[in-house]
């Protein structure tokens, strides 16, 4: 019984082994047609010579040519003249010469080799095709034509199943609207989607784009760029950790560490989110937004929760709103919003404006800063209704105060030089001699007061049509008489540096954005997440 069982098991093992071997054995190349067949040991030993309308088949691939040498033992064929290898209805490989190995299912084609798929055509000198992995290789200059796009590279790989071209050396995509150049690019011929890795550029008539990690939909003209990316127009440079771009609308948005440089107007706008409409010549910036303008060898910093810039250079309007703050070396201020017009050279401080000029605090209902349209320098200041100027006495504890209806001031070299207070002008002024000793407190009312500043401090005061007033010894003027009605010293609100224009909450948010950027930069190989506007990109890539 034991011997019988042994032989039965052994027999079953042999049968199974034979079946497995048969399954693993490569299929033979089958000759379907040839006008003439011969064996010529002198010309090609161990090979069948096939000539005239040669057609062979191997495991779903059909190869046709004018002439072929078929090595039956090696399951190998060499094809000459009008060679075409066809896989299903998706891939056609044409060349002057080709070799095909049935054992390893690999093909080699050379001489004006052309690979055609439903979405693209590759032309090069030599092509290798591995049917096991469904990958096509070429290592010499190749040209891919895909509808409106023409791709040229020194070498590349084509993944048949994914319909993806991969280029790792000097690839150029030429489109009627732009040119893409990169050293590493993945291109999906069916969708027209391109993935850029490493230093890459996109050049067009309207702009120039640089990225080291990006996505471009060549059909929809939508793009998303990461890592060291920027978009450059004639007069603007847009930078950010993440850039979205719509070429059809000439629209770009930037997220985190955004910087927009205006080369013509010598200005920079920063924030953590921005939108730029190039056709409308406008931009919108928020999330710790700040505009920096270079004026008279100085920088003016304007901050608001939202910044908007619209219009061409000569008719440009800048708006900042919601808790606006600004700083210049010798001037700073606050208001609810700002409206600045390049055409009129007029900047309006709207809603509870306050201005600090040197050591003076200026308030009023309406405040205008007026520039010189020719020199582009700050020219004058206008404060309308309820003008109030306060400065602290340099040596004592009192406050110099000037009050009136309207104020008109002139600037020299960016500093407030002289001021006229018109109508119902009142003054409380601590007068001191050359030894800085207090002479008395001047308190009077006039129809007009003129003030001359020197180094941002009051130098002289001139009264016109004095109505009432006197100089009081300090001990004779009561404390409550030393301040006008509506007096409010707001030194704790004063903006003393460019960093003071931001709130503590905004600074914390900025630190958070910087930390996130550091983490992402440390993860060089983090997969790219495309914006929701382009979520219909290659699903296989996403998986």
Backbone torsions as a table, in degrees:
resi	resn	phi	psi	omega
1	UNK	NA	-43.2	-177.8
2	UNK	-64.8	-42.0	179.6
3	UNK	-65.5	-40.3	179.2
4	UNK	-62.3	-44.2	180.0
5	UNK	-63.1	-38.5	179.4
6	UNK	-62.1	-46.8	-178.3
7	UNK	-66.7	-36.1	177.6
8	UNK	-63.1	-47.1	-179.8
9	UNK	-63.4	-42.5	-179.5
10	UNK	-63.8	-38.2	178.7
11	UNK	-64.8	-42.9	177.8
12	UNK	-62.6	-38.4	179.1
13	UNK	-63.0	-42.4	179.7
14	UNK	-64.8	-42.7	179.7
15	UNK	-61.7	-44.3	180.0
16	UNK	-63.4	-42.7	179.7
17	UNK	-61.2	-41.4	179.5
18	UNK	-64.4	-40.5	-179.8
19	UNK	-65.5	-44.2	179.3
20	UNK	-62.3	-43.4	179.4
21	UNK	-61.8	-39.0	-179.7
22	UNK	-65.5	-37.6	-179.2
23	UNK	-67.9	-37.2	-176.6
24	UNK	-81.8	-19.5	-178.8
25	UNK	-62.9	132.7	-179.5
26	UNK	-64.9	146.2	177.4
27	UNK	-71.8	149.0	-178.8
28	UNK	-85.0	147.0	173.1
29	UNK	-69.0	132.4	-178.1
30	UNK	-110.4	127.2	175.6
31	UNK	-85.3	115.3	-177.9
32	UNK	-91.0	-32.1	-178.4
33	UNK	-160.0	146.4	171.9
34	UNK	-163.4	133.2	179.2
35	UNK	-64.6	-31.9	-177.7
36	UNK	-147.5	140.5	178.6
37	UNK	-134.6	140.8	-176.9
38	UNK	-157.9	162.7	174.5
39	UNK	-118.5	123.0	-178.7
40	UNK	-127.8	92.9	-176.5
41	UNK	-64.9	-27.3	-179.5
42	UNK	-72.2	-42.6	-177.4
43	UNK	-79.4	-46.5	-177.7
44	UNK	-147.4	92.8	-176.4
45	UNK	-60.1	145.8	175.4
46	UNK	59.4	28.7	-179.4
47	UNK	-135.2	147.7	171.4
48	UNK	-89.0	133.7	174.9
49	UNK	-94.6	119.2	179.4
50	UNK	-114.6	129.2	180.0
51	UNK	-135.7	147.2	175.7
52	UNK	78.9	108.3	175.7
53	UNK	49.8	50.1	-178.9
54	UNK	-74.9	132.0	176.0
55	UNK	-136.1	121.8	175.9
56	UNK	-125.0	156.3	-176.8
57	UNK	-130.5	139.0	174.9
58	UNK	-147.6	108.2	171.5
59	UNK	49.7	48.9	175.9
60	UNK	93.7	-5.5	177.6
61	UNK	-108.8	133.9	178.7
62	UNK	-113.6	127.0	179.3
63	UNK	-117.6	130.9	177.6
64	UNK	-128.3	151.9	-178.9
65	UNK	-167.5	179.1	177.4
66	UNK	-85.1	-32.7	-175.5
67	UNK	-150.2	146.4	-179.6
68	UNK	-152.0	150.1	168.9
69	UNK	-109.3	120.8	-177.3
70	UNK	-109.5	114.9	178.5
71	UNK	-97.3	97.6	-171.4
72	UNK	-66.2	-41.9	-179.6
73	UNK	-62.9	-42.0	-178.8
74	UNK	-82.7	-7.7	-177.0
75	UNK	56.3	50.5	-169.1
76	UNK	-137.7	146.1	-179.5
77	UNK	-140.4	141.4	173.2
78	UNK	-114.7	127.6	-173.7
79	UNK	-118.9	143.5	-177.4
80	UNK	-131.4	141.7	170.6
81	UNK	72.3	117.6	178.3
82	UNK	49.5	47.3	-177.5
83	UNK	-76.5	135.3	174.5
84	UNK	-140.0	127.2	174.9
85	UNK	-112.3	125.2	-175.1
86	UNK	-120.1	127.9	173.8
87	UNK	-115.3	109.2	-177.7
88	UNK	56.1	-138.4	176.7
89	UNK	-117.2	22.8	-175.2
90	UNK	-116.1	-17.5	-175.4
91	UNK	-142.5	128.7	178.7
92	UNK	-129.3	125.0	179.7
93	UNK	-119.2	113.3	-178.4
94	UNK	-111.9	144.5	178.4
95	UNK	-166.5	176.2	175.7
96	UNK	-83.9	-29.9	-178.3
97	UNK	-144.6	146.1	179.2
98	UNK	-152.7	155.3	173.1
99	UNK	-129.4	142.6	-179.9
100	UNK	-137.2	128.7	179.6
101	UNK	-108.6	111.4	-177.7
102	UNK	-72.0	-24.7	-179.1
103	UNK	-70.1	-40.3	-178.6
104	UNK	-107.1	-2.2	177.0
105	UNK	56.4	49.5	178.0
106	UNK	-125.9	143.3	-179.0
107	UNK	-122.9	150.9	178.0
108	UNK	-134.9	126.1	-177.9
109	UNK	-131.0	138.5	-179.7
110	UNK	-146.5	162.5	-177.6
111	UNK	85.3	91.0	-178.5
112	UNK	51.2	50.0	-178.1
113	UNK	-71.9	134.9	-180.0
114	UNK	-134.1	122.9	176.5
115	UNK	-107.1	124.5	-177.1
116	UNK	-120.1	130.6	173.0
117	UNK	-127.0	171.1	-178.5
118	UNK	-58.7	-22.8	-173.6
119	UNK	-109.3	-17.0	-174.7
120	UNK	-157.9	161.1	176.3
121	UNK	-128.4	126.3	178.3
122	UNK	-106.8	126.9	177.1
123	UNK	-120.2	127.5	179.0
124	UNK	-159.1	-175.2	-178.4
125	UNK	-85.8	-42.4	-175.1
126	UNK	-137.3	134.3	-179.6
127	UNK	-130.8	136.6	173.3
128	UNK	-114.1	138.4	-176.9
129	UNK	-130.1	119.2	177.6
130	UNK	-103.4	109.1	-177.1
131	UNK	-73.1	-23.5	-179.8
132	UNK	-65.5	-44.3	179.6
133	UNK	-98.2	-5.8	-176.9
134	UNK	55.2	51.0	179.9
135	UNK	-126.1	139.6	178.2
136	UNK	-113.3	135.9	-179.6
137	UNK	-123.2	148.5	167.8
138	UNK	-150.0	143.7	-174.8
139	UNK	-123.6	18.9	172.6
140	UNK	-133.7	171.6	-172.4
141	UNK	-51.4	126.7	179.4
142	UNK	-129.4	151.1	178.6
143	UNK	-124.3	126.0	177.1
144	UNK	-112.3	127.4	177.2
145	UNK	-111.3	124.2	-178.1
146	UNK	-135.9	93.0	-177.8
147	UNK	52.4	-111.2	-176.1
148	UNK	-85.1	-7.5	-175.5
149	UNK	-104.3	137.9	173.5
150	UNK	-121.7	122.2	-178.8
151	UNK	-110.2	133.5	177.9
152	UNK	-128.0	131.6	179.0
153	UNK	-149.8	163.5	178.9
154	UNK	-77.5	-30.5	178.7
155	UNK	-156.9	166.8	-179.9
156	UNK	-176.2	175.7	-179.8
157	UNK	-139.1	143.2	178.6
158	UNK	-123.9	124.0	177.4
159	UNK	-95.7	108.1	-170.8
160	UNK	-61.3	-48.1	-176.3
161	UNK	-62.5	-41.1	-178.1
162	UNK	-86.8	-10.7	-175.4
163	UNK	56.0	44.7	-175.6
164	UNK	-118.3	129.9	170.2
165	UNK	-96.9	138.4	175.6
166	UNK	-125.7	127.1	-178.2
167	UNK	-120.3	134.5	-178.7
168	UNK	-119.7	1.9	177.3
169	UNK	-145.8	123.3	169.7
170	UNK	38.9	76.0	177.4
171	UNK	-109.6	142.7	178.8
172	UNK	-131.0	127.5	172.5
173	UNK	-105.7	122.1	178.9
174	UNK	-110.0	123.0	179.2
175	UNK	-125.3	152.3	178.8
176	UNK	-54.6	-23.3	-175.8
177	UNK	-102.4	-17.6	-174.8
178	UNK	-163.9	170.7	175.3
179	UNK	-131.8	127.3	177.3
180	UNK	-105.9	132.8	176.1
181	UNK	-128.6	136.4	-179.0
182	UNK	-160.2	162.8	172.9
183	UNK	-100.4	-12.5	176.0
184	UNK	-144.1	111.4	-177.1
185	UNK	-141.5	131.9	171.7
186	UNK	-105.8	126.0	-175.1
187	UNK	-126.5	124.1	178.2
188	UNK	-96.9	112.7	-171.8
189	UNK	-68.8	-29.3	-178.6
190	UNK	-76.2	-38.2	-178.1
191	UNK	-96.2	-20.3	-176.5
192	UNK	78.2	14.8	-179.6
193	UNK	-83.2	137.6	179.6
194	UNK	-123.6	136.6	175.3
195	UNK	-116.0	122.7	-175.6
196	UNK	-106.0	134.5	179.1
197	UNK	-132.4	137.5	-177.5
198	UNK	78.5	178.4	-177.5
199	UNK	-53.9	118.8	-177.4
200	UNK	-141.0	149.5	-179.7
201	UNK	-132.4	149.7	173.8
202	UNK	-129.9	115.7	-175.0
203	UNK	-113.6	133.4	176.0
204	UNK	-143.8	178.4	178.4
205	UNK	-67.6	-28.1	-174.5
206	UNK	-92.4	-27.8	-177.6
207	UNK	-162.1	177.3	178.0
208	UNK	-132.5	128.2	-176.5
209	UNK	-119.5	136.0	175.1
210	UNK	-123.5	139.1	177.2
211	UNK	-153.7	158.0	172.9
212	UNK	-119.1	5.3	173.1
213	UNK	-167.0	110.5	-173.4
214	UNK	-154.4	166.3	177.5
215	UNK	-128.5	137.7	178.3
216	UNK	-139.6	123.2	175.7
217	UNK	-91.6	103.5	-174.6
218	UNK	-73.1	-14.3	177.1
219	UNK	-86.5	-47.2	-177.9
220	UNK	-90.5	-10.3	-176.6
221	UNK	59.2	39.9	174.0
222	UNK	-109.9	145.2	-177.6
223	UNK	-145.3	158.3	176.8
224	UNK	-143.3	125.1	-174.7
225	UNK	-125.1	140.8	176.0
226	UNK	-124.5	-178.3	173.2
227	UNK	42.5	104.2	174.6
228	UNK	56.0	35.4	-175.3
229	UNK	-94.0	150.9	172.9
230	UNK	-155.1	157.3	174.9
231	UNK	-119.7	125.5	-176.1
232	UNK	-115.9	120.5	171.7
233	UNK	-100.3	-175.5	-179.8
234	UNK	-59.4	-40.2	-174.2
235	UNK	-120.7	-0.9	-176.9
236	UNK	-134.5	145.3	174.6
237	UNK	-124.5	120.7	-177.3
238	UNK	-108.6	122.2	179.0
239	UNK	-125.5	152.5	178.3
240	UNK	179.1	160.3	179.4
241	UNK	-65.8	-30.6	179.4
242	UNK	-138.2	122.4	-179.2
243	UNK	-118.6	131.5	172.8
244	UNK	-111.2	140.1	-175.2
245	UNK	-141.4	132.2	175.7
246	UNK	-119.0	104.8	-175.8
247	UNK	-67.8	-33.4	-178.4
248	UNK	-62.0	-38.7	-179.3
249	UNK	-96.5	-6.0	-171.8
250	UNK	51.0	49.6	-179.3
251	UNK	-116.5	137.8	176.5
252	UNK	-136.5	141.6	172.3
253	UNK	-127.0	148.2	-177.9
254	UNK	-131.0	142.7	-178.3
255	UNK	-128.2	133.6	175.5
256	UNK	65.7	129.8	-179.5
257	UNK	51.1	48.3	-177.7
258	UNK	-80.8	138.6	176.4
259	UNK	-142.2	122.5	179.0
260	UNK	-118.4	116.9	-176.8
261	UNK	-104.5	127.5	176.9
262	UNK	-103.6	103.6	-174.3
263	UNK	-71.8	-29.0	-177.9
264	UNK	-76.6	-47.6	-176.8
265	UNK	-91.2	6.5	177.3
266	UNK	52.2	54.4	-179.7
267	UNK	-136.4	155.6	177.6
268	UNK	-131.9	136.7	174.0
269	UNK	-119.5	130.5	-179.4
270	UNK	-124.3	159.0	177.7
271	UNK	173.8	-169.8	177.5
272	UNK	-115.4	3.7	169.9
273	UNK	-155.5	136.3	-179.6
274	UNK	-148.0	150.9	172.7
275	UNK	-128.6	133.8	-178.2
276	UNK	-127.2	123.1	176.2
277	UNK	-108.1	98.3	-173.7
278	UNK	-66.1	-39.7	-179.3
279	UNK	-63.4	-34.9	178.8
280	UNK	-90.3	-2.6	-177.8
281	UNK	51.7	53.6	-177.6
282	UNK	-140.2	158.7	176.5
283	UNK	-147.3	154.9	178.7
284	UNK	-134.3	127.8	-176.9
285	UNK	-131.9	138.2	178.4
286	UNK	-146.0	-175.0	-178.0
287	UNK	61.0	83.2	-177.8
288	UNK	61.4	47.7	-177.2
289	UNK	-76.0	140.9	176.4
290	UNK	-149.5	136.1	175.4
291	UNK	-108.4	130.0	179.9
292	UNK	-116.8	118.6	178.3
293	UNK	-116.9	138.1	-179.4
294	UNK	-97.0	113.6	-176.3
295	UNK	-132.2	126.5	173.8
296	UNK	51.2	53.1	178.7
297	UNK	58.3	27.0	178.5
298	UNK	-141.0	167.4	179.7
299	UNK	-118.2	135.3	176.2
300	UNK	-108.3	123.1	-179.6
301	UNK	-106.4	123.0	179.1
302	UNK	-121.4	125.5	-178.4
303	UNK	-123.8	138.1	172.4
304	UNK	-151.5	163.2	177.1
305	UNK	-61.9	-28.6	178.1
306	UNK	-138.3	137.9	174.8
307	UNK	-123.7	136.7	177.5
308	UNK	-131.5	134.6	176.3
309	UNK	-126.4	124.7	-178.2
310	UNK	-134.6	152.2	173.1
311	UNK	93.4	162.0	177.6
312	UNK	-69.1	170.5	-172.9
313	UNK	-54.1	-47.1	-175.6
314	UNK	-80.5	-7.5	179.8
315	UNK	-133.1	34.0	-174.3
316	UNK	-80.8	140.8	177.6
317	UNK	-123.3	130.0	177.3
318	UNK	-112.2	127.3	177.7
319	UNK	-122.3	136.4	172.8
320	UNK	-131.4	133.8	-178.6
321	UNK	-146.0	160.7	-174.9
322	UNK	73.4	97.9	174.4
323	UNK	56.6	60.8	-176.9
324	UNK	-80.7	137.5	175.7
325	UNK	-135.2	145.2	178.2
326	UNK	-141.3	155.6	-177.4
327	UNK	-144.1	136.3	171.3
328	UNK	-136.8	157.2	-173.3
329	UNK	-47.9	-44.6	-177.7
330	UNK	-113.4	15.7	-178.9
331	UNK	-155.9	141.6	175.0
332	UNK	-151.3	168.9	-178.1
333	UNK	-173.6	175.1	179.7
334	UNK	-142.4	153.7	172.9
335	UNK	-169.8	175.2	178.7
336	UNK	-74.0	-39.6	-180.0
337	UNK	-156.0	163.6	179.0
338	UNK	-129.0	139.2	173.7
339	UNK	-129.1	115.1	-177.1
340	UNK	-121.4	127.1	-177.7
341	UNK	-114.3	122.9	178.0
342	UNK	-69.9	-33.3	-178.6
343	UNK	-62.6	-42.5	-178.5
344	UNK	-97.5	-4.0	-174.8
345	UNK	51.9	40.3	-174.6
346	UNK	-123.6	128.2	175.5
347	UNK	-116.7	119.7	-179.5
348	UNK	-101.4	127.3	172.6
349	UNK	-96.3	111.8	-169.1
350	UNK	-111.5	131.5	174.7
351	UNK	83.0	100.1	176.4
352	UNK	52.7	51.6	-178.2
353	UNK	-73.8	143.4	172.6
354	UNK	-139.9	137.8	-176.9
355	UNK	-129.2	133.0	172.5
356	UNK	-109.6	116.7	177.9
357	UNK	-116.4	109.0	-173.5
358	UNK	62.5	-122.1	179.5
359	UNK	-99.9	7.7	-177.2
360	UNK	-99.6	138.2	175.8
361	UNK	-106.0	123.3	-175.9
362	UNK	-119.5	129.8	176.2
363	UNK	-133.2	163.3	178.4
364	UNK	177.4	173.2	-178.9
365	UNK	-74.2	-40.5	-178.4
366	UNK	-129.9	135.7	-177.9
367	UNK	-136.5	127.5	-179.8
368	UNK	-123.6	134.0	170.0
369	UNK	-107.0	125.5	-173.2
370	UNK	-115.9	130.2	-179.2
371	UNK	-102.5	167.5	174.9
372	UNK	-93.1	115.8	-174.5
373	UNK	-63.3	-24.9	-179.2
374	UNK	-84.0	-47.9	-176.5
375	UNK	-89.5	-13.8	-177.3
376	UNK	62.7	22.8	178.5
377	UNK	-103.1	157.4	177.0
378	UNK	-68.1	125.8	-172.0
379	UNK	-107.0	-50.1	-172.5
380	UNK	-151.7	166.6	179.8
381	UNK	-126.4	138.3	177.5
382	UNK	-131.0	125.1	175.8
383	UNK	-122.5	123.7	-175.4
384	UNK	-115.8	131.7	176.4
385	UNK	70.3	122.2	174.9
386	UNK	59.4	45.8	177.3
387	UNK	-68.4	135.4	-178.8
388	UNK	-146.0	120.1	176.8
389	UNK	-114.5	130.7	179.1
390	UNK	-131.2	135.8	170.7
391	UNK	-143.6	147.2	-177.4
392	UNK	-78.3	139.7	174.6
393	UNK	-60.3	131.7	-170.4
394	UNK	-62.5	-28.8	-175.6
395	UNK	-116.6	-22.9	-176.6
396	UNK	-104.9	-159.4	-178.8
397	UNK	-108.0	-1.4	-177.6
398	UNK	-83.7	-180.0	-177.0
399	UNK	-131.6	127.3	169.9
400	UNK	-75.3	134.2	-175.7
401	UNK	-137.5	138.6	175.1
402	UNK	-132.4	129.6	-174.7
403	UNK	-133.3	145.2	179.2
404	UNK	-175.6	-172.5	-178.6
405	UNK	-80.3	-60.2	-176.2
406	UNK	-125.2	156.9	177.5
407	UNK	-128.8	137.6	174.1
408	UNK	-129.9	119.6	-176.9
409	UNK	-126.0	158.0	178.5
410	UNK	-123.1	142.9	179.3
411	UNK	-104.0	146.6	170.4
412	UNK	-133.9	125.1	-177.8
413	UNK	54.3	37.7	176.0
414	UNK	81.2	0.7	-178.8
415	UNK	-116.8	144.5	179.0
416	UNK	-67.5	120.7	-172.7
417	UNK	-103.0	-47.9	179.7
418	UNK	-143.7	149.6	-174.2
419	UNK	-138.5	139.3	172.3
420	UNK	-115.5	127.4	173.9
421	UNK	-103.0	119.7	-172.8
422	UNK	-108.4	132.4	171.6
423	UNK	72.2	125.5	178.6
424	UNK	53.6	43.1	-177.0
425	UNK	-79.3	129.9	178.9
426	UNK	-128.0	149.8	-178.3
427	UNK	-143.1	141.3	165.4
428	UNK	-125.5	117.4	-172.0
429	UNK	-137.6	129.0	179.2
430	UNK	-85.4	109.9	-174.0
431	UNK	-92.0	133.3	179.7
432	UNK	-132.2	151.0	179.3
433	UNK	-86.1	-172.6	-177.8
434	UNK	-63.8	-24.8	177.5
435	UNK	-87.6	10.5	178.2
436	UNK	68.0	18.4	178.0
437	UNK	-84.2	141.4	-179.1
438	UNK	-72.8	121.3	177.9
439	UNK	-86.0	-41.9	-178.6
440	UNK	171.3	179.3	-179.7
441	UNK	-110.6	115.6	-179.1
442	UNK	-85.1	122.8	178.3
443	UNK	-134.1	115.0	-180.0
444	UNK	-154.1	173.8	-179.9
445	UNK	-126.0	134.1	179.2
446	UNK	-139.7	168.3	175.6
447	UNK	-79.3	-23.7	-179.5
448	UNK	-155.3	142.4	175.8
449	UNK	-129.4	132.9	175.8
450	UNK	-111.6	133.4	-178.3
451	UNK	-122.5	135.4	176.1
452	UNK	-113.2	125.6	-179.1
453	UNK	-99.4	146.8	172.3
454	UNK	-136.8	118.9	-176.9
455	UNK	54.7	44.7	175.1
456	UNK	65.9	13.9	173.3
457	UNK	-122.9	153.9	-177.4
458	UNK	-67.5	123.9	179.4
459	UNK	-96.3	-52.5	179.7
460	UNK	-141.0	152.4	175.8
461	UNK	-127.5	130.4	178.5
462	UNK	-119.1	131.4	-178.8
463	UNK	-105.5	138.8	178.4
464	UNK	-119.4	132.7	179.3
465	UNK	50.3	60.6	-178.6
466	UNK	-63.0	130.8	-179.7
467	UNK	-94.7	-45.4	-176.4
468	UNK	-159.1	146.4	175.5
469	UNK	161.8	166.5	-178.9
470	UNK	-164.1	167.2	174.3
471	UNK	-106.0	120.9	-174.9
472	UNK	-106.3	137.9	168.5
473	UNK	-62.0	147.7	-174.9
474	UNK	-54.9	-40.0	-175.1
475	UNK	-74.3	-14.8	-177.9
476	UNK	-93.1	-9.6	-178.4
477	UNK	-107.4	116.0	-177.6
478	UNK	-62.5	155.5	-177.2
479	UNK	-58.6	-40.6	-178.3
480	UNK	-71.8	-17.7	177.3
481	UNK	-85.6	-5.0	-177.7
482	UNK	-91.4	3.3	178.7
483	UNK	-134.9	133.7	177.0
484	UNK	-75.0	160.2	175.6
485	UNK	-63.2	135.2	-178.1
486	UNK	90.4	3.4	179.6
487	UNK	-62.5	131.6	175.4
488	UNK	-153.6	106.1	179.0
489	UNK	-84.4	121.3	-171.1
490	UNK	-118.2	45.5	-177.6
491	UNK	-62.4	-31.0	-179.3
492	UNK	-69.1	-15.7	178.7
493	UNK	-94.3	-8.8	-173.1
494	UNK	-61.7	138.1	179.3
495	UNK	-93.8	110.0	-172.4
496	UNK	-101.6	-10.1	178.8
497	UNK	-152.5	168.8	-179.9
498	UNK	-66.0	-21.8	178.8
499	UNK	-77.9	-22.2	-178.5
500	UNK	-73.0	-11.0	-178.4
501	UNK	-73.4	-14.4	-179.6
502	UNK	-102.9	147.2	175.9
503	UNK	-79.7	165.7	178.2
504	UNK	-61.6	-38.1	178.8
505	UNK	-62.9	-40.4	179.8
506	UNK	-68.8	-36.4	177.6
507	UNK	-66.4	-38.0	177.1
508	UNK	-65.3	-40.6	177.6
509	UNK	-63.1	-40.2	179.6
510	UNK	-64.3	-41.7	178.1
511	UNK	-62.0	-38.5	179.0
512	UNK	-63.3	-43.4	179.5
513	UNK	-63.4	-38.5	180.0
514	UNK	-66.3	-41.7	179.5
515	UNK	-65.0	-40.3	178.1
516	UNK	-62.9	-39.1	179.0
517	UNK	-64.9	-39.6	179.0
518	UNK	-63.2	-41.8	-179.6
519	UNK	-64.0	-43.1	-178.6
520	UNK	-68.8	-37.0	178.6
521	UNK	-66.8	-29.0	178.9
522	UNK	-73.1	-22.7	179.5
523	UNK	-101.9	76.6	-173.5
524	UNK	-60.4	-32.7	-174.2
525	UNK	-99.9	21.5	177.9
526	UNK	-63.3	128.1	179.0
527	UNK	-57.3	145.6	-178.4
528	UNK	-80.0	129.3	175.8
529	UNK	-103.0	114.5	-177.1
530	UNK	-79.2	145.1	178.6
531	UNK	-58.4	157.0	-176.5
532	UNK	-60.5	-23.6	178.8
533	UNK	-64.4	-20.2	-178.1
534	UNK	-126.5	33.9	-177.2
535	UNK	-71.3	-8.0	177.5
536	UNK	-88.8	24.7	177.9
537	UNK	-74.2	-177.3	-169.9
538	UNK	-52.5	111.4	-176.5
539	UNK	-65.9	-35.3	179.6
540	UNK	-66.0	-34.6	177.4
541	UNK	-64.8	-40.8	-178.2
542	UNK	-64.8	-39.4	179.0
543	UNK	-64.7	NA	NA
